């Protein structure tokens, strides 16, 4: 029996440029939550994240030591 994987649920990736760790997120709120856990004093709202993606030609933006990128399938 074949298992079908829904790749479209994986929409965003956060890469920590110092530790090379990465985090896969399914929504803007997941990104917000992950960033708040890493930087509690420097958080960012999901609406600000959305605006950053909209203003980026290549669908990514830096945030301190992080690179946040929208995945295109």
N, C-alpha and C positions, 0 to 999 in steps of 0.2 A: 504494500500500500504506500503510495507516494504522499509525502507531506508537502503541502503548499505553504510557502513562506510569504508573508505579506511585507515586502521590503518597503512599501510606501509609508509604513508607520514610523520608520526611522527617518526623521526629517532634518535633524540638526546634529552637529558634532561640536564639542568644545575641546580644544587642545590646549593643554598647559605647556607652554614653550620651555619651561625650565626643567620640569620633571618628565616630560614626554608622555604624561598620562592623558587619556582622552575619555570623554563621556558622551554617550549617545542620548539624545533627547527626542521626545515625541511631540513636544509642544513648546510654545514660547514661555509658558508658565513653568515647565520643567527647566528651561534655561535659567529663568529668574531664580528658581529654588536652588539650583546647583551653584550659581554665582553667589547667592546670599550665604550658602554654607561655606564657600571658600573665602569670601570677603564680607563678613557680617557688617562691617562698618562702611563698606563701599558698594552696597547693593545697587541694583538697577531694576526698574519696573518692566513688566512684559510689554507695555505700550512703548517704552523707550527702545526696547530691543526690536520691536516691529518697525519703528521709525529708522533705526540704524540699518536694518535690512533693506528697507525701501529706498534709502538714500545711497546704498552701495551698489555700484554697477556689477560687481562680481559676487554679491550675496554673502559677504563676510565682513566682520569688523573686529578690531582688537579691543580688548578690555584688560588693562594692566598686563599681566603675563599670559593672558589667554587669547586665543583666536577662536571666534565663534563663527561657524559657517553653516549655511543652509545646504543640505544635500539635494542634488538633482538626480532623479532616476530616469 
